[in-house]
Amino acid sequence: MDNKEKIIITNSFGTVTNERIVFNTKYGTEEMGVRDVYSVSFSRTHNAVPAIIYSVLSVAVLVGVYFVESTPDLFEVIPKLVVILGIVVGGGLFLLSMVQFLGRHVLKINEVGDERRMIDVKLSLTKEGRDFAEAIERNLPGE
């Protein structure tokens, strides 16, 4: 780093200085010049269609388990393990539908030359991701 380079923010996503952005990736670090970036956004994406599909499947599985459990003749033939497995699968599908509906945060960095970097942000790192995006945005040329 030069003497002129000033660190604006450092967190688990990387470092933003007045001249460059250094990303932490699972393979090491990657850097780009601030002048190469023309826009930054931090947004949440929702997956409504999979959420609806998983919800319908979970309701179907749980209703099927209810009918199997409430019918005395069938319940003698089908072991309790199948009922328990149906409840677990139905509950799992319902949780999966909630995860899809709530969505995920994405940090998008658009570079000159139509290159786009999308960084998935874990739920526990939402504040750090937002701070990282704001630091880049404040540091963009012309801002």
ROSEDREN-830377 format. One record per residue (C-alpha): residue number from 1; residue in one letter; z negated, y negated, x. Coordinates in Angstrom, 3 decimals. Example, Ala and Ser with C-alpha at 12.3 -4.5 7.8 and 13.67 -1.06 7.14 Angstrom:
REM ROSEDREN-830377
PT  num  residu        up     north      east
PT    1       A    -7.800     4.500    12.300
PT    2       S    -7.140     1.060    13.670
REM end
This chain:
REM ROSEDREN-830377
PT  num  residu        up     north      east
PT    1       M     0.000     0.000     0.000
PT    2       D     0.814    -3.482     1.234
PT    3       N    -1.749    -6.237     1.475
PT    4       K     0.172    -7.981    -1.326
PT    5       E    -0.059    -5.002    -3.640
PT    6       K    -2.894    -5.270    -6.154
PT    7       I    -4.286    -2.305    -8.117
PT    8       I    -4.426    -3.040   -11.831
PT    9       I    -5.752     0.287   -13.127
PT   10       T    -6.503     3.749   -11.792
PT   11       N    -7.371     6.669   -14.070
PT   12       S    -6.453    10.324   -14.638
PT   13       F    -2.840     9.380   -15.479
PT   14       G    -2.285     7.605   -12.170
PT   15       T    -2.328     4.136   -10.677
PT   16       V    -0.609     0.940   -11.765
PT   17       T    -0.193    -1.812    -9.218
PT   18       N     1.697    -5.073    -9.412
PT   19       E     4.667    -3.423    -7.621
PT   20       R     4.713     0.260    -8.585
PT   21       I     3.460     2.965   -10.902
PT   22       V     2.138     6.230    -9.476
PT   23       F     1.883     9.151   -11.943
PT   24       N    -0.379    12.135   -11.473
PT   25       T     1.560    15.281   -12.377
PT   26       K     0.565    18.911   -12.136
PT   27       Y     2.776    19.208    -9.044
PT   28       G     1.405    16.139    -7.231
PT   29       T     2.281    12.480    -7.633
PT   30       E     5.435    10.686    -8.646
PT   31       E     6.112     6.994    -8.340
PT   32       M     8.486     4.365    -9.642
PT   33       G     8.866     0.660    -9.167
PT   34       V     7.592    -1.661   -11.876
PT   35       R    10.970    -3.407   -11.859
PT   36       D    12.617    -0.115   -12.953
PT   37       V    10.642    -0.056   -16.210
PT   38       Y    11.879    -2.087   -19.173
PT   39       S     9.617    -0.831   -21.971
PT   40       V     6.458     1.163   -22.587
PT   41       S     5.069     2.563   -25.821
PT   42       F     1.996     4.534   -26.755
PT   43       S     2.395     6.249   -30.094
PT   44       R     1.304     9.180   -32.195
PT   45       T     3.827    11.727   -33.384
PT   46       H     3.263    13.740   -36.550
PT   47       N     4.847    17.081   -37.315
PT   48       A     4.834    17.113   -41.115
PT   49       V     7.256    19.985   -41.741
PT   50       P     5.391    22.589   -39.625
PT   51       A     2.111    21.332   -41.114
PT   52       I     3.386    21.977   -44.643
PT   53       I     4.765    25.399   -43.698
PT   54       Y     1.504    26.485   -42.039
PT   55       S    -0.512    25.180   -45.002
PT   56       V     1.574    27.146   -47.500
PT   57       L     1.332    30.285   -45.349
PT   58       S    -2.438    29.935   -45.006
PT   59       V    -2.874    29.519   -48.767
PT   60       A    -0.628    32.543   -49.381
PT   61       V    -2.613    34.698   -46.959
PT   62       L    -5.977    33.593   -48.366
PT   63       V    -4.844    34.107   -51.989
PT   64       G    -3.551    37.561   -51.028
PT   65       V    -6.903    38.394   -49.436
PT   66       Y    -8.710    37.172   -52.563
PT   67       F    -6.624    39.425   -54.831
PT   68       V    -7.076    42.401   -52.512
PT   69       E   -10.825    41.798   -52.406
PT   70       S   -11.169    41.264   -56.166
PT   71       T    -9.242    44.400   -57.168
PT   72       P   -11.682    47.345   -57.011
PT   73       D    -9.038    50.090   -56.795
PT   74       L    -7.196    48.469   -53.917
PT   75       F   -10.371    47.582   -52.074
PT   76       E   -11.278    51.269   -51.686
PT   77       V    -7.908    51.990   -50.089
PT   78       I    -7.655    48.952   -47.822
PT   79       P   -10.386    48.766   -45.171
PT   80       K   -12.624    45.755   -44.838
PT   81       L   -11.064    45.062   -41.453
PT   82       V    -7.796    44.048   -43.149
PT   83       V    -9.670    41.616   -45.400
PT   84       I   -11.512    40.103   -42.423
PT   85       L    -8.252    39.898   -40.453
PT   86       G    -6.586    38.173   -43.431
PT   87       I    -9.376    35.594   -43.606
PT   88       V    -9.136    34.934   -39.861
PT   89       V    -5.324    34.648   -39.956
PT   90       G    -5.424    32.384   -43.041
PT   91       G    -8.070    30.159   -41.472
PT   92       G    -6.149    30.041   -38.199
PT   93       L    -2.956    29.031   -39.983
PT   94       F    -4.862    26.305   -41.818
PT   95       L    -6.289    24.939   -38.536
PT   96       L    -2.823    25.057   -36.995
PT   97       S    -1.469    23.063   -39.941
PT   98       M    -4.171    20.410   -39.419
PT   99       V    -3.324    20.141   -35.719
PT  100       Q     0.357    19.688   -36.576
PT  101       F    -0.436    17.090   -39.235
PT  102       L    -2.777    15.070   -37.003
PT  103       G    -0.118    15.072   -34.302
PT  104       R    -0.401    14.069   -30.680
PT  105       H    -0.258    10.917   -28.641
PT  106       V     2.730    10.307   -26.406
PT  107       L     3.166     7.718   -23.660
PT  108       K     6.865     6.791   -23.405
PT  109       I     8.177     4.881   -20.409
PT  110       N    11.795     3.739   -20.555
PT  111       E    13.458     3.085   -17.230
PT  112       V    16.621     1.242   -16.304
PT  113       G    19.551     3.639   -16.490
PT  114       D    18.540     5.314   -19.770
PT  115       E    15.900     7.510   -18.189
PT  116       R    12.860     8.151   -20.318
PT  117       R     9.558     9.693   -19.335
PT  118       M     7.375    11.138   -22.024
PT  119       I     3.827    12.034   -21.144
PT  120       D     1.734    14.031   -23.608
PT  121       V    -1.763    12.635   -23.932
PT  122       K    -4.629    14.991   -24.692
PT  123       L    -6.918    13.952   -27.514
PT  124       S    -9.830    13.537   -25.107
PT  125       L    -7.772    11.160   -22.913
PT  126       T    -6.433     8.888   -25.669
PT  127       K    -8.292     5.787   -24.460
PT  128       E    -7.203     6.317   -20.842
PT  129       G    -3.592     6.817   -21.954
PT  130       R    -3.681     3.644   -24.046
PT  131       D    -5.226     1.684   -21.151
PT  132       F    -2.578     3.021   -18.755
PT  133       A     0.241     2.003   -21.138
PT  134       E    -1.266    -1.466   -21.655
PT  135       A    -1.598    -1.983   -17.893
PT  136       I     2.069    -1.103   -17.387
PT  137       E     3.121    -3.328   -20.282
PT  138       R     1.133    -6.323   -18.976
PT  139       N     2.720    -5.813   -15.571
PT  140       L     6.371    -5.633   -16.693
PT  141       P     8.703    -8.290   -15.293
PT  142       G     9.202   -11.092   -17.773
PT  143       E     5.976   -10.331   -19.640
REM end
